[in-house]
Amino acid sequence: MEVYRLGEKWVMGLKGGHFNNLQKGSEAIIVDRHPTPIKMWKSKTLVDKQEDKGEVWEYDYTFRQHQGNDNDIFFFEIKFTRQVPGYSYGTIEYFVNEEYVKEKIDYLHQQKMLAEYLWDSERGTFIENFRDFKYEDEETEEYLPEE
C-alpha cells in the first residue's frame, strides 16, 4: 500500500498482483484527508504441503482497515512463499468490502489463527490487541484471549 498527496487530495494505491487463478490490477482510492489506520488483522502462517506436486507453500494473510473521508477503507494482502522446490515469493493486495473482511476474520478466529492489532496514533504503529495462537518459539501462555 502506498499513500500519495495529490494537490488537496490523498491517493491510497494498491499494486494488485497475481496469485493462483486470481489476478488483480493496480487500484487506487482518492480521499480528502490522509487515510488513518484503524485496525489490522493477521493470520498465523498457513503451510500447504502439496505432496503430489512436491511443493511446500506458506501463506500470510493481512486485512487492514483505514478511515478515509467519512467511510472505512478495507484491503486484503496475501504474501505467498514457495519453500520447496526452490524459493519463490510474491504479494497481492486489493480493496475489499467490510462484509468480506468480517467473514474472513471470523473464520480465522474460529480456527484459532488470528491476531488483531489496533493503531496507536501516539506511537505511530500497530499494537497487538489479541492473538488466538502461540508462536512455536513462544514459552508463555499470556497470549490466549480470555474466555
C-alpha positions in Angstrom: 0.0 0.0 0.0 1.2 3.4 -0.9 -0.3 6.8 0.1 0.4 9.9 -2.1 -0.6 13.5 -1.9 -2.3 14.9 -5.0 -3.0 18.6 -4.6 -5.6 18.9 -1.8 -6.5 15.1 -2.0 -4.8 11.9 -0.9 -4.4 8.8 -3.0 -4.3 5.3 -1.5 -2.8 2.9 -4.0 -2.6 -0.9 -4.1 -0.4 -2.8 -6.5 -2.7 -5.7 -7.2 -0.9 -8.8 -8.3 -1.2 -12.4 -9.4 -1.9 -15.4 -7.1 -3.0 -18.8 -8.5 -6.1 -18.0 -10.6 -6.6 -14.6 -9.1 -5.3 -11.6 -11.0 -5.9 -8.0 -9.9 -4.6 -4.8 -11.5 -3.4 -1.8 -9.6 -6.2 0.1 -7.8 -6.5 3.4 -6.1 -8.9 5.4 -3.9 -8.9 9.2 -3.7 -9.9 10.7 -0.3 -10.0 14.3 1.1 -7.7 13.6 4.0 -4.8 11.3 4.8 -6.1 7.7 5.3 -5.8 6.9 9.0 -5.1 3.3 10.1 -7.6 1.8 12.5 -7.1 -2.0 12.7 -5.1 -4.7 11.2 -5.7 -8.5 11.3 -3.0 -11.0 10.5 -3.3 -14.8 10.1 -1.0 -17.4 11.5 1.3 -18.5 8.7 -0.6 -21.3 6.8 1.6 -24.1 5.5 0.3 -26.1 2.4 2.3 -29.2 1.6 1.3 -30.3 -1.9 2.9 -33.7 -1.9 1.6 -34.7 -5.4 3.5 -31.7 -6.8 6.4 -31.9 -4.4 5.8 -28.3 -3.3 5.6 -26.6 0.1 3.9 -23.2 0.2 3.4 -20.7 3.1 0.7 -18.0 3.1 0.3 -15.0 5.3 -3.0 -13.0 5.2 -3.3 -9.4 6.3 -6.5 -7.4 6.4 -6.4 -3.6 7.1 -9.0 -1.0 8.0 -8.3 2.7 7.4 -10.5 5.7 7.8 -10.9 7.8 4.7 -13.3 10.7 4.4 -16.4 9.5 6.3 -16.1 5.8 5.5 -13.8 3.0 6.2 -11.5 1.5 3.6 -10.6 -2.2 3.7 -7.9 -4.1 1.9 -6.5 -7.6 1.8 -2.9 -8.6 1.3 -1.6 -12.2 0.7 2.1 -12.9 1.0 2.9 -16.3 -0.5 6.2 -18.2 -0.4 7.2 -21.4 -2.0 9.8 -23.1 0.1 10.2 -26.3 -1.9 11.3 -26.9 -4.7 13.4 -23.7 -4.8 12.5 -20.5 -3.2 9.8 -18.2 -4.8 7.6 -15.5 -3.3 5.1 -12.7 -4.1 2.4 -10.4 -2.8 -1.0 -9.5 -4.0 -3.1 -6.7 -2.4 -6.5 -5.4 -3.3 -9.5 -3.5 -1.9 -12.4 -5.5 -0.3 -15.6 -4.6 1.4 -16.3 -4.8 5.2 -18.5 -7.8 4.8 -15.7 -9.8 3.1 -13.3 -8.8 5.9 -15.7 -9.8 8.7 -16.4 -13.2 7.0 -12.7 -14.0 6.7 -11.6 -12.8 10.1 -14.5 -14.6 11.8 -13.4 -17.8 10.0 -9.7 -17.3 11.0 -10.8 -16.5 14.6 -12.8 -19.7 14.8 -9.8 -21.7 13.6 -7.6 -20.0 16.3 -5.4 -18.4 13.5 -6.0 -14.7 14.0 -4.2 -11.8 15.6 -5.8 -8.3 15.8 -3.9 -5.1 16.1 -5.1 -1.6 16.9 -3.5 1.6 15.6 -1.7 3.7 18.3 -1.5 7.2 16.9 0.8 8.4 19.6 3.4 5.7 18.8 2.6 5.6 15.0 2.4 1.8 15.0 0.0 -1.1 15.4 -0.2 -2.7 18.9 -1.4 -6.2 19.3 -4.9 -6.4 20.8 -5.3 -10.2 20.9 -3.9 -13.3 19.3 -5.6 -16.7 19.1 -2.4 -18.7 18.6 1.1 -19.1 20.1 4.3 -18.9 18.1 6.4 -22.0 18.0 9.2 -20.4 20.0 6.9 -18.7 22.5 7.0 -20.1 26.0 4.4 -18.1 27.9 0.7 -18.6 27.8 -0.3 -15.0 28.2 -1.2 -14.7 24.5 -4.6 -16.5 25.0 -7.7 -14.4 24.9 -9.9 -14.6 27.9 -13.0 -16.8 27.6 
